Amino acid sequence: MTVSPNPVKSSTYLEAVKHRRTVYGVTDNVSVSDDRIIEIVNEVIQTLPSSWNMQSTRILVTLGKEHKKFWDAVIAAAKPYILEQQSQEDWKRNEDRFQSFRAAYGTISVFEDHTAIEKLHEKFSKFPLTVFEGFAEHSNAMHQITLWTALELEGLGASLQHSHFVPGVEDGIRSAFDIPSTWSVKAEIVFGALSGERPTAPGKEPVSNTVKIFK
């Protein structure tokens, strides 16, 4: 991969970071091409770092009809559990939420491959496995925020979801898309065309409470 001889300024990067928002209510009427979305995913997974170059992050991209199939699988897997454990009202609330995600154009699901984690642990067995699992989580989170930001810079709206926490949903996704049993889903980035105003930035704690500086 070639790198531009002109370095990107930190102000440019931070503007991109500040631009990202959690956007709900997106539609499937997008103007960004599938090729561009796939290009973004490929660039991110080829660029983002991982401790000792572990490369444990895996990605499933579902677009258009395959995106609808993804959320159909989520709904089919989640419904029996929620109805059994909660109530019809709880299911209706969750179903409405799932259907709003289904109405989007695409989902980028970010996974971790435990095979990659275990392989590195075998190489450095003096460290506990939990050390490498933590490193994998850090890299996975970097992939999530970078993908999310890049999609928004293309003019799309996106939100980060964790629907796989409902028991049975992860197995439903695996079955629908032939996902290896060693891959564990960590998040779903749902995206589509903006259908309203972009949300404003939420309030943050003052930096005097959250940052310590010694010089």
ABEGO torsion letter per residue (X at the ends): XBBBABBBBAAAAAAAAAABBBBBGBBABBABBAAAAAAAAAAAAAABBBBGGAGABBBBBBBEAAAAAAAAAAAAAAAAAAAAABBAAAAAAAAAAAAAAAABABBBBBBBBAAAAAAAAAABAABBAAAAAAAAAAAAAAAAAAAAAAAAAAGBBBBBBBAAABBGAAAAAAAAAGBBAABBBABBBBBBBBABBBBBBBBBBBAAAABBBBX
